[in-house]
Amino acid sequence: MQIVPNTVPLAAGTIILIALAALAPGTHALAANAGGAAGHKLVPHRAVYDMKLADAEEQAGIAGLKGRMVYDFSGDACEGYSVNFRFVTEFQDKNGSSQITDLQTTSFEEPNAESYQFLAKTFVDRKLVESTRGTARAGEGGITVELKEPSEKSVRIGSDVLFPTEHLLSIMKAADDGVHFVAADIYDGAETGEKVYATTTVIGTNARNDVAADSAGGVASLDGLAYWPVTVAYFDPEKDDASGELMPVYQLSFRLFENGISGRLNLDYGDFTIQGQMASLELYEETECPRP
C-alpha cells in the first residue's frame, strides 16, 4: 500500500493507495536493488475503508469528520498495474458548517517503472477545484514529466526519485532483509504535478493478522496473513520551521500485508488524525504472469 495525500486545507485529508509492482533490474537506483521483494504475490482487489476523525487539536478547527475510501487495484507484473481510487470526506467545523471533498484518481505504472501515468481531480462541494494529469518517464538523464493539466509543461526531476510502486517495493525488500529504516524521494503527481516528497519509512516486526482486530466486518481473506506495521513520513524539502528543521507534512501508518493489501490506516497531519478501517474486501481473479 502506499498512501499519498496531496494538500490538506481544513477539509482535505487525502490518500492514495498504490499497489506494489514487481520490477526487473535496469530501472533507477533503488528499484534495481528492490527486485528481491518480488516473491510476494500481489492480489488484484477492491477494498473499501470507513474513515473517521481520530483526534483533533483546537487549532485544527475540526469538530467532526466522516468518509469512505474505495481502492480498486488490477493488473500484474507483466502488463503493469492500474489503480482507481476515490476518497469522499465530510468535515464539520466548530461553527457547525460542513464541507464535502471528493478526491478521484486513476494511475498506471508500467513494468520496470518505465513510466507513470496519473490523473487526479479534487471536488469541493461538487465543484471541481483542482485537476492534475500527466505522464512521468524514466530515462538515462533522469525522469521527465509531461504535464497536461493544470497547464502544459515539461518538468525534470532527479534520476534517484522513485515512483510510488517503486517506493513500496523498496519497503518490501527492506522488510524481507530485516532493515527497519528506508529513506527515498518520491514522485506521485501530487499537487500541480511538480512536487517531489522526501520520505522516511520505519518498518516494524513481522506479525500474523487477527482478522477480528483488522476490520469491522471481519475480512476472512486476511486472516492469518503476515504483515509489517509501517509508518511513512512525508516531507516537503521546500519547507522548514523557524528553527530550520524539516518537519513532516504528514505521516501515514498502516499494516502492509504480504499480498499488497493494506489495513488499519492512520493518517496524521499533526493537529488532526484520520483513521481508516476496512469495511469490505473483494478479491479479483488473478492473471497468469511468468514474472516472479
Secondary structure, 3 states (H helix, E strand, C coil): CCCCCCCCCCCCCCCCCCCCCCCCCCCCHHHHHCHHHHHCCCCCEEEEEEEEEEEECHHHCEEEEEEEEEEEEEEECCCEEEEEEEEEEEEEECCCCEEEEEEEEEEEECHHHCEEEEEEEEEECCEEEEEEEEEEEEECCEEEEEEEECCCEEEEECCCCECHHHHHHHHHHHHHCCCCEEEEEECCCCCCCCCCEEEEEEECCCEECCHHHHECCCCHHHCCCEEEEEEEEEECCCCCCCCCCCCEEEEEEEEEECCCCEEEEEEECCCEEEEEEEEEEEECCCCCCCCC
